[in-house]
Amino acid sequence: MMQITRNVTMEEWGFLSRGQYLMHDRDRKYCPAFQQLIDAAGITRVPLPARSPNLNVYAECWVRSVKRNVSHRGSCLGKRHSAMR
């Protein structure tokens, strides 16, 4: 997690440049060392409220519809399935 944080906050090519926000949940992987790196890069951290699963309803709905459509169409990878085509 620490290496990923260093990569995304690099000045030359990191996608989190100065003055941006990082919204994150309260998972343990966002340890104090992670928070210090983000703060040192000048990025404003916005920890999401605890126990708020419906915080981003639009994203949750989109992910749910993609999962439903992919599983509805099926993905068979066996020899028999490819021979039937």
Sequence and secondary structure as in RCSB ss.txt:
>XXXX:A:sequence
MMQITRNVTMEEWGFLSRGQYLMHDRDRKYCPAFQQLIDAAGITRVPLPARSPNLNVYAECWVRSVKRNVSHRGS
CLGKRHSAMR
>XXXX:A:secstr
 HHHHHHHT TTT S  TT EEEE   TTS HHHHHHHHHTT EEEE  TT TTTTHHHHHHHHHHHHHHHHH  
  SHHHHHH 
